[in-house]
Structures are given as C-alpha cells and as structure tokens.
C-alpha cells in the first residue's frame, strides 16, 4: 500500500493552513509573489491554481520577519576632568 504524497495545494487549502482568505492567496499568485501553476483545461475560463509545497516554503521564507537584536548599551566612564575630588 503506497502512500499518496501530494506535493500541490489549492489556494483554499493554503488559506486554511494560514487562517487567511483564499482571495488573499489568489492576489499573491496574480501579483507574482507566490508561484502557482494554472491547471485549467481552457486558458479562457476561471483559473485553477495549484501551488507546490516547495514554492510555498520559499514564499514563506521570503516573507518571514527578521527581528534585529538591539545593541547592548554600554555604560561609559566619566572622563577624569568631570570628577571632583574632595579630601
């Protein structure tokens, strides 16, 4: 019994995975941000997009926010001229 490993997802499946609307996924496809294949029989009608999992991973990596670590604040020593000595 061989397992069926699907490597392609539809826009509604991607939308359910990420908790967003399928329209947003379609907009990403139409603007070229997310790579997809149109598997519709006719090129005139409604497009039937399929997204490969590898393309989805690449898209996700590109959109992942990177947070820069703030620089450590170093305490500066006061210059010797600013120190007043009392005896």
N, C-alpha and C positions, 0 to 999 in steps of 0.2 A: 504494500500500500504506500504509494508515493504521496508526499505532502504537496499541496498546491501552494507555492510561494509566489504570491502576487507582488510584482515589483512596480505596479502602476496604481495610482489612486485617482479618483474623480474629484473635481472641486468641492462637491458637498462632503466627501469623506475627509478631505483636508480641513474643511471648515469645522466639522465636528471634532476633529482631533485638537484643534487650536481654540475652539469655542468662539468662532467668529462667523460672519455671514458668508455664504457661498458667493455672493456678489463681490465681496472684497477680494476673494481668491481669483475670481474671473477678471477683475480690474488689474490685479498684479500680472496676470497672464497677458492681457491685452496691452499693457504698457511695456511688456518685455522684462519685467522684474523677475518673474517666475517662468521658467521654461516649461512648456507643455506641448503635447502633440494633439492635433485635431484628427480624431479617428472617424469623423462623419463620412458617410458614403458619398454625399454630394458636397461640394465646396460652397454651394449657394445658400443652403439652409442654415439651421442653427448649428453652431459648432459643438462638438462633443470632445471635450478636452480630457486628456489623461496625463498625469504627472508622475514621472518616475521618482522613486524614493531617493535616488542619488541626487537628482535635481532639487528635491525638497530639502535635503540636508545641506546642499551648497547654498540655497536661498536662505535657510535658517542661519547658517554661519555668517553670511554677509550682513544679516540684519541684527545679529546679536550685539547688544550694547556692551561696550567695554568701559569699565569704570576705572579711571585713573586714581591711583592711590595718592592722597595728599602728601606733600613733602613734610618731613618731620621738622618741627620748629625747634631751632636750637637757641638756647639762651646765650646771649652774648655777654661777655665780661665787660664791665665798665672800664673805660680807659683810666690809667693811673692819674691823669690830670683832673678827673671828676671826683676823685676820692679825697675827702678832707680828713686829715688825721688829727685827733685830739689826744693830748697827753696830760 
